[in-house]
Amino acid sequence: MIIALALPALASPAASPVGHYHPADLSPLSQVFLAASEHLTGPFEKQSSAIERYAGALRQYREALDLLGPQAAPAERERLAALEKDYHRQEAILQAFADDVVDDFDTQMRAAVERALVSLGEVQRCIDQIPDGPQVPGLRPRSKDNPECVGPNRNQQVATAMDADALLARAVDGLLARAWPEVTLPSEPQAPTDGAGRWLLVRHLLVAGARDQLRAIDNADDEARMEIGAALEQDDVDPAALKARVDQIAADTAAARSAFAAPLLSLALERAAKWKGEPAVGLCANPRLLGGCTGDDASSELVGRLLDDKKLAKALPAQKR
């Protein structure tokens, strides 16, 4: 989801231009445009960041529930499905709001450019600078005056007129005053496995001890889903068949994660149970952003101790450096 604020491309006048201008050249010259763009960037980036954080948390939640396999409570899978639905709803609302802001901003800028051009007479639409010579990736391209542009450069005059346009100022103030929708999901602690009073995040343990194997499962999932993207481009798409295939891929991935994790998690809990005089250890699937689990989060300490356990370390597959 990207906001791209751009000034309009107006039709080129036909006769006797008194100079030239171009929307791309106006943008950095108009203080109204620059100030509005900067003002809009803050709330957009804030909500985009929230979207990314929650998207990551939901992916981690699904992976962790898959890793727990039969140990995962059915209620948590239902909760995940509800959270994913709520997430997609909020994402769509944010995208629609951002699109409306951009469209309205563009409309107001177009109108202001048109009003500014009236006072100048016939002005050619022509970009002032064009590439000159070979363009080297990573280096600032050389440029030269565009020989097709007629007369003096009028971009600054157009930008100055726009900045003095009271109608534009009022319209932009109204746009900037709009309240952006907040993106948030409920943070609710869940019960760890075995009802333990302290817990560790199951995904943290296995990412720390078996990241290569988890990545291989993810890659297999990605490859299987590529066929879905290819099928969507066909003319004779069968939605029911595609959904069934997507569900099957998800089920295969969940089964692969569970089969891989089950013996390692069983051994980890067995080793932790031998720590004399210490409370029981449970496993938690719910990411911290979504509330973690009830009791004490001992993930950092427990993951380190378990990875130092000789029997568990021996059971863990070798990892690439």
N, C-alpha and C positions, 0 to 999 in steps of 0.2 A: 504494500500500500504506500504510494508515493504522492506527495503533493507537488505539482509542477506548476508554478505560477508563471504565466507567460503573457506578455503583451500581445495584442492582436495583430494580424496581418491584414491590412486594409488594401483595397484594390488600388492599383497604380493609376494615377491620373494620366490622361491621354495627351494633354497638350502643354507646351511651354512651361516646363517645371522651373520654379525659382530656386530650387535647391533639392536636397534629398534627405531622407530620414529612413530609419528601419526600426521595427519593434525590438530586435535584439540589441540595438545600440541604445535604445531609450532606457531599457531596464536599469542599468547601473547609474544612469544620470538623474532619474527621478527620485527625489527624497521620499515622496509619498510611497512609491513602490518599494523602495529599500526598507523603509521603516515598517510597512505593513508586512512584508515578507518575513522580516526578523521577528515581528510580534507573533505571527502565525506559527513560526517554526517551533517556539517553545512548547505550546500545548500539544501540537501535533507529535513532537518527539516524545513528550511525556507519555501520551496515550499509546503511541507505537511501542515504546519501551515496555509498557504494561502488557500489551498484547503479546510481545515476544516472551516475556517472563512467564506469563500464564500458559502460552503454547508449549514452552519447554517443560513446565511443571506437569502439564497434562500428559505429555509424551513419557516423562519419567514415571508418572503414576501408573500408566498402562503397562510399561515395561516391568515395574516392580511387582504389580499384581500378577503378571505373567510368570515372573520368576518364582513367586510364592506358589503358583499353581493351586493345588487342592487346599493349601493352607489359607488362601485368600478368602475372606468373607464375601459371600454373594452380595451383601448389602453394599460393600465397597465398590464392587463392579457396577452396581446400579447407580451409586453416587457418581462414579466416574462418567458414566453415560450422561447423567443429568448435567454435570459440570461441562462436559464437551458441548452439549446442546446450548447451554447458556453462553459459553464462550463464543461459539459461532454466531449466535444472535447479536451479542454485543459487538463483535468484530464487524458484522454487516452494518449495524447502526453507525459505528464510527466511520466506516468507509463512505456511507451515504452522506453523512454530515460533512466530511472532508470534501467530497465531490461537489456538494452544494456550495460550500464556501469558495472553492476554486472557480466554479462556474460563475457565481455572482461577482467575485472579484474581477474575473476576466471581462465580464459584461460591463462593469463600471469603468474599467481601464479603457476598453474599446471606445466607450462613449466619450471619455475625457480626451482621448487622442483625436477623435473626430472633431470635438469642439476646438481643440488647440490648432488643428490644421486649417480650420476655417479662416483664422486671422492671417495665415501665411500665404494663402492663395494656392496655386497648383504646385504641389510638392511631389517629387518622384519617390517611390518606395524603392530604396536601393541600399543594400548593406555596404557600409563605408569601407571595410577592410576585407580582403580576401587572402587566402594562403599564397605564399610566394616561395616557390622552390619545393624540394622534397621535404616531407614531414617525418621527423624522427620520433618514434615512440619514446615517451618519457621526457622529451624536451619541449619547451614552449615553441610553438610553430612560428615561423617567420610570416609576416604579412605585408601587404602593400595596399595602397589606395586602389579602390575598385575603379577601373577606367570607364565602366558603364554608368557610374553615378554622375549626374548632371548638376552643375552649380555647386554652391557652398553647402557644407554640412549643416543641416537645420535641427539635428537631434537635440542639442542643448536648449534651443528655443522651444521646441515642442515639450521637452521635459519641464522647463521652467513654467510654461503655461499650465501644464498639468498640475504642478505643485501649488499653483495659485488658484486652482479651480475649486471654488467653494462647494459645488455640487459633489465633486469627487471626494473632498474631505469629509463631508457629512456621510456619504455612502460608505466610505472606508471605516469611519468611526463606528457605524452601525454593524458592519461585518465583524470588526474586531471585538465588539461587545458581546457577541454571541457566546453562550456558555457551551463549552465542548462536553460531550458525553463522557462520563467517567467509566473506565473499564476496570471491573473488579469482580472477583469470585470469592465466595465465602471461605473463611479459614476455620475449619472445624476439626479438632483432634479426633483421631480414630483409635480404636483399641488395638494394641499390638498383639501378636500371636501369643498364645499361652497365658494371656492375662497378666503378663509380667509388669513389674513396676518400673523397670528401666528397659530401654530398647535401643536398637540401632537400625538405621535405614538399610534395608536389604540391598538396595541398588548400590549404595556406597561400598558395601563389603565386596560385592562381585565386580564392580567397576575397578576397584583397587586391586583385586586379586586375579581377575580373569577378563580384563578389558578386550583382549584380542578375540576371544571366543564370543563375547557379546557383540562385538563389532561385526564379526563374520555372520552372525544371525541377522543383524540389522541389514547387512549388505544383501543377503539372500532375500530378505523381505523387499528391499528396494528393487532388486532385479525382477522379482515376481510381479511387482506393481507396475513395472514399465509396460507390460503387455496391456494393462488397463488403459494407460495413456494412449497407446497405439490403437486400441479398439475404439476409443472415443472419437478418433479421427475418421473412422469408417462411416459410410453412409447408412449401412444397415445395423445400427447399434441396437442391441437388445438389452435394455436397462435391467431387466430381471436377471438375465444371465450374468451381467457385469457385477451386479450386487452380490449374487451368489459366489462369484469368483473372488470378490474383495473379502467377503466373509470367510471364505476358505483360506485365503492367504493369511488373514489375521489369526485364524485358528491354528494354522500350521506354525506360524511364528510363535504364538503363545505356547504351543506344545513343545517346540524346540527349546524355548527359554526354560520352561519348567523341567524338562528332562535333563537339561544341562545343570540347572541350579540345585535340584532336589538333593543329590548326595552331598554336595558341598555345604548346603545350609544345614542339613541334618548333622553333619560332622561338626560344623561350627557350633551349633547349640549343644552338642554332646560335649565338646571340649570346654565350653563356657560353664556347663553344669558342674564340672570338676573343680572349679575355682572355689575353694573352701571358704565358708563364712561370708559369701557374697550373695546378693539377691539374684533371682532368676533373670535371664536375658530373653527378651522377646524381639520379634522382627516387625518392622514398620514399613509399609508401602507408601503411605501418604507423604508427599514432599512437604518440607517445612513451610513453603509458601502457602500451601493449602491446609496447614494446621498441624502437620506431623501426627504424633500419637500421644495418648494420655500417659502420664508418668514422666520419667526422666529421660531426656535425650542424651544418651551416652555414646553416640555414634563415633565421635572422633577417638575417644579412648578405646572403645571396644574393637573397632576395626583394626587399630594398630596392634592391640594385644592378640587378636585372633590371627592376624597375618604373621605374627612372630611365633605362633604355636607351630611346633615342628611337624606334628601330624597333619594339621591342616595345610601347612605350606607344602608338604610332600604331595598332598592330594590335588593341590591347585595345578592347572596346566602351565607349562612354561610360557613366558611372555616375550615378545620381541622387544628389544631395547629401543 
